[in-house]
């Protein structure tokens, strides 16, 4: 019994770490939107996704689902004291603009916005020419 209480106390201690700055990573695909809030080192503080918010199927890929996922992640991150954030957006999904709008309206001060969508610069090797 005492081991469980000490483990619970350790977990509670981790969440009480206060920090001023953080990073928000928004990954939008055609099917889902995943939001992760980290500290400056990259340790995850809070996360949320459209599927985690209760949306299923095609409704997961809507801008409203992305907005609600961002709001939930920011609400969790606010408990740790995040006030200034850097935003990194990745992917081609429809939740990009909605997620960014939700971050701006949340009251956090946005220090930087970066698009880190991977872009291939040469692509894969071409198929060999057909011989007839």
C-alpha positions, 0 to 999 in steps of 0.5 A: 500500500505504501508503494502505491502512495509513493508512486502516486506522489511521484506522479503528482510531483511531475505534473507540478513542475511549472514552466513558462515556455513550451512547444506545441506540435500539431500533426494533421493528417487527412484522417486525424489531428494530434496535438502534443504540448512539450517543454523546451527539452521535448518532454511531453507535458500534455497531448490530445487528438480528435479521436481522443475527444470522442470523434469517430470516422470522417468527423475526426478530420474536421476543423471543429475536431482539431479545434477541440483537440487543441483546446483540450491539450492547452487546458492540460498544459495550462495547469503546468504553467505554460504561457509562451509557446512555439507552434510547429505544424506538420501535415496536409490536413484540414485541421491546420488553420483551425488548430492555429486559430484555436491556439491564438484564441487561447490566450497563450502568447505565440513566439513562433509559428513554423511549418515542418511538413516533410517535403521530398526534394528528389523523390524515389528512384524512377521506374525502369524504362519498359522494353518491348 
